[in-house]
Amino acid sequence: MFINFTRTFEANSDEAGFSEQNVPSGSYDISIHGLAKEGEKRIIIYLEAVEVIHADIDGEFTYNYNTAALPAGEFMVLVGDSNKTIELSPAI
């Protein structure tokens, strides 16, 4: 199934935000276009993905995530009220 949709929004300052709810699971090709501030050669983009994981009656769960498509670097993982920064190494 292919769904092509466009969202347009204006930034009111140096930052712009966008969120979408109830997105079906799957892989998506996302293209982001915009203009950097005058004189800037690069911009920083933060992406956030949320997935609901159901625990068993004792509150325990196991989850595996394939990180092959992610770049090396630091990532913040949030679980409930806890968070941890992890470092992904480059693929060998």
C-alpha positions, 0 to 999 in steps of 0.5 A: 500500500502506498500513501503519498501525503504532504504536510506544510507548516511554518516555523515561528522561530529557529525551531519547527515541530511536527507530530503525527498520531496513529501511524500504521507500523511499517517502514517509511521514506520521509523527505524533509525540505526547508531553508537553513538560517542565513550563513548556516551550512547545516541544520540539526534534525531530531526524530522521535519514534514511539512504540507501545509495548505491553507488559505481562501481569508482573510488569515485565517485558522483553523487546528487541529493536533492529538498529541496522538502519540507524546511524552510529551515535548517541540515542536517548531511550525512554521507558516510562519515567526512566531514560538512558542514553546509549551509544551505537557503534558503526556497523562492522 
